[in-house]
Amino acid sequence: MARTRFPADLGLSSRMLLTMFLLGLLYVVFIGALVAILGTRSLPLVLLIAGGFLFFQYFFSDRIALFAMRGQEVSPQQAPELHQMIDRLCALADMPKPRVAVSDSDIPNAFATGRNQKHAVVCVTTGILRRLSEPELEAVLSHELSHVAHRDVAVMTIASFLGILAGMVVRYSFYAGAFGGGGWGRSNDNRDNTGLVILLVVVASAVVYALSFLLTRALSRYRELSADRAGAILIGRPSTLASALVKVSGEMARIPTRDLRAAEPLNAFFFAPALAQGFSFSSLFHTHPPLERRLEQLAKLEAQLGRQA
Amino acid sequence: MRFLDALLGRSKPKQPKLDALFGVTAAAITLEASAGLKPTGQAAVCFKPASGQGFAAASEELRGVLDLAVQEAGSTLRVEDDRYGYRWVVLGDPELEDLVTAVHMVNATLEQHGFGPQLLCSVFGFAEAGGSGRRCHLVYLYKRGSFYPFAPLQGERRDNELELQVRGALGSDLPIEPELARWFALWGIPL
C-alpha cells in the first residue's frame, strides 16, 4: 500500500463544507422569499438574466481574465524555461498542461483561470518572473496548478451566482420603483402595496448580497489555503512557497497606489467579485487569507516532512 | 470521490504506477528488430527532492542500497541535480535487465518512505545502431504508467518522425502515452 506523508486536513475541509452549505442555504431561502413576495411570474426573467451572467463568466473566464490582465499566450519557443517548469509539474501531478501566458506588468503576481483543466490558462507577470528565484517561481506555479486541479474558477463562479442575482434584483427594483412601479409582475390595483413589496425586495436582496459577499470571500480564502497546501505538497517544499509568499507580499506593499487603482476598475466592471474570473496569487487581500495564516500552514507541512520515517 | 475532492479542494498527491516498467526488456527486442534502435546501456530515474530530514534520511538509505546493488552487478552510478531542481540518478550497465532492476530499486525505496509522489519519470537510453548518432530515449511517466519516445536533436528540436515510428513499433508491447501533449521534452538530460 502506498504511503503518504501528509494526513488529510479535516479542519479545512469541514470549514469549507460549512461555508458552502451556508451559501446553498442562503440561496434556497432567497429564491423562496422571492417567490413568496413577488409571485412566480417575474422570477423566470430574473433567473434567466442572472443565469446568462453566470454562463458568460463560466465559459469565458479564461478570455476575460487574460484580456483584463493583458496576458499574452506564449509558446514553448518564446518562454522555454517557463514551459519546461510547467511541463514537469504537470507530469508530477498527472494533469493536462494548461496554456501559458505572460502579462507585461510590474506587479508581482500570477493567476490561473479557465473553467476546467482543458481550458485552463496559467498567467504570470513579468514582475514576478524578475523578482522570484527559479524554485520560488516553481512553487508559485504549483500553487496555481492546484487551483486548476481544484476547479476553483467553476466553484467560485457558481458560488458567486447568488451575489449576482441579489444585486440584479436590487437594481431592477430601483428601476421599477423609479418608473412608476408595477414592473414586478403581480398586477395589483393597490399602489401603496406595490411600493411596500418593492421595498421589501430591495431590503431582502441587499441583506442577501451582503451575506453572500462575505461567504464567497470566506470560501475563496479556504480555497487559497487548499491551493497552498496542495501546491506545497506537490513540489515537496513548503518553505519555498512560504518564501515566495513573503517576497511577493513585501513587494506588493511597496507598489505605488496608482498601479493598484489601475487594476481596480476590473473589479467594478464585473458585478460579481473579480475573484470569479481568476485566481490571482496575491492581489485582492480580502479574498486571500492573511499571510501569517498561510505561512503557519506551510510551517506545519514542513514539520510533517521533517519527521523521520 | 473525484468530484468531492475537487469541491473540497483537497487533491491528493498522485501515487506512482510501477507495473509497466518491467515491459522495457521485451520492448527492447522489438525496438531493435523494427526500428534498429539498441539500448545505450544507460538509464536514469528523475525525482523531485523534498525538503526536510525525512527525505534526507530516505536519500541516504537509497544511496546505500544503490551502492551495494551497483557493486554487485558491476554497473556505474552517478547522481546529478538539474537546473529545474530535479535529481537524476544515472545508471550504466550493458545489461538492460540490470538497469530495470536498479531503476525499480530507486522507486521502491522512495515509495517505502512515503515519497512515491516525488517520482517524475525514468528514461532508458536507446540509439540507432551503426553510429549514425540518432538517439531515441524511452521515457516512463510514473503518474500515468505509460511510456513515450523522446528523440532529441541539436538545438532543442525533436525528431518527431523517429518518435512516431517508435510509437508505431511499440504499440503492442508497451502502454504508449496516447495524449501527444504529454510527451514533454526533457532537454539537457544527463544521459
Chai-1 contact restraints between the chains, C-beta under 6 A:
chainA,res_idxA,chainB,res_idxB,connection_type,confidence,min_distance_angstrom,max_distance_angstrom,comment,restraint_id
A,A2,B,Q15,contact,1.0,0.0,6.0,A-B,restraint_1
A,A2,B,G116,contact,1.0,0.0,6.0,A-B,restraint_2
A,R3,B,G114,contact,1.0,0.0,6.0,A-B,restraint_3
A,T4,B,G114,contact,1.0,0.0,6.0,A-B,restraint_4
A,R5,B,G114,contact,1.0,0.0,6.0,A-B,restraint_5
A,S13,B,L8,contact,1.0,0.0,6.0,A-B,restraint_6
A,S13,B,R10,contact,1.0,0.0,6.0,A-B,restraint_7
A,M16,B,L8,contact,1.0,0.0,6.0,A-B,restraint_8
A,D87,B,F184,contact,1.0,0.0,6.0,A-B,restraint_9
A,A91,B,L120,contact,1.0,0.0,6.0,A-B,restraint_10
A,A91,B,L141,contact,1.0,0.0,6.0,A-B,restraint_11
A,L92,B,L120,contact,1.0,0.0,6.0,A-B,restraint_12
A,D94,B,K14,contact,1.0,0.0,6.0,A-B,restraint_13
A,D94,B,K143,contact,1.0,0.0,6.0,A-B,restraint_14
A,K97,B,A181,contact,1.0,0.0,6.0,A-B,restraint_15
A,P135,B,G85,contact,1.0,0.0,6.0,A-B,restraint_16
A,A149,B,S11,contact,1.0,0.0,6.0,A-B,restraint_17
A,H150,B,A6,contact,1.0,0.0,6.0,A-B,restraint_18
A,H150,B,G9,contact,1.0,0.0,6.0,A-B,restraint_19
A,R151,B,A6,contact,1.0,0.0,6.0,A-B,restraint_20
A,R223,B,G9,contact,1.0,0.0,6.0,A-B,restraint_21
A,S226,B,G9,contact,1.0,0.0,6.0,A-B,restraint_22
A,A230,B,S11,contact,1.0,0.0,6.0,A-B,restraint_23
A,I233,B,P13,contact,1.0,0.0,6.0,A-B,restraint_24
A,G236,B,K48,contact,1.0,0.0,6.0,A-B,restraint_25
A,G236,B,A50,contact,1.0,0.0,6.0,A-B,restraint_26
A,G236,B,Q118,contact,1.0,0.0,6.0,A-B,restraint_27
A,R237,B,S51,contact,1.0,0.0,6.0,A-B,restraint_28
A,S239,B,S51,contact,1.0,0.0,6.0,A-B,restraint_29
A,L305,B,A50,contact,1.0,0.0,6.0,A-B,restraint_30
A,L305,B,G52,contact,1.0,0.0,6.0,A-B,restraint_31
A,L305,B,G54,contact,1.0,0.0,6.0,A-B,restraint_32
A,G306,B,G52,contact,1.0,0.0,6.0,A-B,restraint_33
A,G306,B,Q53,contact,1.0,0.0,6.0,A-B,restraint_34
A,G306,B,G54,contact,1.0,0.0,6.0,A-B,restraint_35
A,R307,B,G54,contact,1.0,0.0,6.0,A-B,restraint_36
A,Q308,B,G54,contact,1.0,0.0,6.0,A-B,restraint_37
A,Q308,B,A57,contact,1.0,0.0,6.0,A-B,restraint_38
A,A309,B,G54,contact,1.0,0.0,6.0,A-B,restraint_39
A,A309,B,H113,contact,1.0,0.0,6.0,A-B,restraint_40
